[in-house]
Amino acid sequence: MEPKYRIRLYLLTALILMGCGTLLSRLYEFQIDRRAQFVAKIPITHTVEIREPGARGRIVDRNGVVLARNRRSYEIVFNLEDIYVGYKEYKKSLADQNEDIDQNEKPLLAVAKNKAPDEEMIVEAVREWVIPQLESFGLSGQRYTKDIGTHYKTYHGLVPYRYRQDLTAAQFAKIAVRSHEIPGVEVRVMPRRVYPYGALAGHIIGYVKQWEKGDIPDEYRGSQNKNKHFQGDAKGLTGVEFTTDEFLKGKAGKRILVRNERNKVIATEDYQPAREGAEVQLTIDSRIQLIVANVMRLIGRGAAVVMDPNTGEVLAMVSVPDFDPNDFIPAITESRFSEYNTNRARPLINRAIGRYIPGSTFKLPTAIAAACHEKTNFWHNCLGFSQFGKTKIRCWKTYGHGSLSLTDSIQRSCNPFFMSLAGALGSKAMISTFELVGFGKKSGILLPSEDPGFLPGSDTWRREYPGASITRATLAQFAIGQSQSLATPLQVCSVAATIANGGKYYQPRIVRRILGSDSKGELQVLKENIPIVKTNLMDEGVSKAEMDIIRLGMWKAVNELGGTATKVALEDVFVAAKTGTAQTGKTNIEHTHNAWTTSFAPFENPRYSICVMVENGKSGGAVAGVLSQRIYREIFNMEAGLNTRITRLGTYAGNFDAFEKIEIPEGEIYSLTNNDEGETGDEIDDVLLPEEQPALGTPNKPLLPSIAPTPDQEADRY
């Protein structure tokens, strides 16, 4: 080959090699060095799974009146890590557009470069990016900077932050069409608990709180589940909301959100709607509940229970003071919770199932003990007192009642008779009988924090006082419901119901049945609480004639001269009752008595058993008896066709006033003239009394509701 051609070939070869080198260099730059940059520009999608909580089922009364339901709640939620990703993209786009960034912007850019955000970065993203955009949509509200930071630190992005839960329908509609413009911000329609009648039956129904960190299942935890968001179910905290929570909470649903490279939602897949929980039907009658609530608001603190003596169903249960469960939904403010929690009258405690010194209402189970052990023919000559060594326990009638039978002693509430009767029976017979009719143990009613009461000489008493023994004086006080004797208004109402129906102790019930849908969506009974006879005194050897002796004593207490319960009497319906005035502290301490009346009516065919207990009531007959009469009168008026409209009740704060008597409206009662003042509650020697009344039964653990977040103080409004 000629030299000139050889040179040309070499040059061509060099040019080709140079071109290949340049090409390889550019390929390396594009495919290796800048690969991530170009991949990031390729449109890609990813999915996020969101759990949706089920809607809670309704709570209704025995007639179908809705006491707890759900309404639509329009909410804004923040998926905080998604917001952070969008914020990084936003800050990076700003940096690409402006290379000469002000030095003041560098901290913001640092956020964009950091791959593991902390709560400060999350808060900055919300404050600097999300909030201004929401404001541009026409939404303003309070700042919750601290709460957002705490939320992220607690849940690490697994759980959406509920920013606003009170949007109007108009606000929701306006924002919904634009929320997709802000990655991580969603608007949703959620069920929100509402109690239509306010404080009516608040202690029975209870309320719910938001779920907690410990409620997150494992399937939503861990880095492998970072694309899953958990939204928990509200859970019952008190009342029936708590005891039937497993039925009330619905079945959770699921949504799969498809998001693009900018983290914006472009589609929804595999939507599985949440399902509503079961319906809980209570035994209460809302009309009777309202009657009792209005009557009990005549006093400062107390409780009342109305039962069907033939089934054990609770028709009404009222505790005053009270609370409005709506205050706790979706979260209670710190100030409002403080009002409830610092109120010395303790409105959050259900007094109907709390422990109290029962006073002379304990003479009824003592009489039943006599029937169980063939002592109904017992007689005693009351001299006005009984002596136990150096201890003297008086009768309320200082000069005595004379010779009395069991019937007459119930009528006149004679202390020495029942103290002597207890001595003849002995402690074992007394304790076993009291336990047969529900004292000294929880009834099993579906309400939390029920107190079992306390019986001197019981196994519980012996564990608390090891080595102690029942003295004659202790047994005497036990028989008349003093000293260490403790019972709940529910228990005292139950014993009157047992006497009313002739000797059957029914387990008290507050839940009638639970209705839910099966797998096919058809309504069915999931649980039904049928009447259960826990004790039939006839099986214990008690005859009808012996029960009639006790029944007659209660009838005479209301309807004959010398009875302590004549103020319970009605003009056209026979009522039977037993009063009690419990001495709860030293006699030199003012206003320490608790007033009781437990009763049933109509006498011939009982349909109602009622127990009323009034804290700081001077006399069972003059205070609790009058309240009982008013309740009966209104119930029978209702039965006669008088319309009882169920209305919403506001809260009643209660007070510490002492009530010597409740005035009886003229012409509204048929009553006998009774020269006896009745029980005074001042019969026990000071040495036998506690310094103050034992504390009410309290929950086993503190029940902290959901507390609403505190807005930022530096700028409350946007």
Secondary structure, DSSP 8 states (H G I E B T S, - for coil): --HHHHHHHHHHHHHHHHHHHHHHHHHHIIIIITHHHHHHTS---EEEEEEE------EE-TT--EEEEEEEEEEEEE-HHHHHHHHHHHHHHHHHH-SS--GGGHHHHHHHH-SS--HHHHHHHIIIIIHHHHHHTT------HHHHHHHHHHHTTSS-EEEEEEE-HHHHHHHHTTGGGSTTEEEEEEEEEE-TTBTTTHHHH--EE---GGGS-GGG-SGGGTTEE-----EE-SHHHHHTHHHHS-B-EEEEEEE-TTS-EEEEEEEE--B---EEEES--HHHHHHHHHHHTTSSSEEEEEE-TTT-BEEEEEEES---GGGGSS-B-HHHHHHHHH-TT-TTS-GGGS-B--GGGGHHHHHHHHHHTT-TT--EEE-SEEEETTEEEE-SSTT--EEE-HHHHHHHT-HHHHHHHHHHH-HHHHHHHHHHTTTTS----S-TT----B-TTSHHHHHHSTT----HHHHHHHHTT-TT-BB-HHHHHHHHHHHHTTSEEE--BSEEEEEEE-TTS-EEEEEE----EEEEGGGGT--HHHHHHHHHHHHHHHHSTT-TTGGG--SSS--EEEEEEEE-S-TTSSS-EEEEEEEEESSSS--EEEEEEEETBS-IIIIIHHHHHHHHHHHHHHHTT-------B---------BS-----TTS------------S--S-GGGS-SS-------SS-----B-----SS-S--
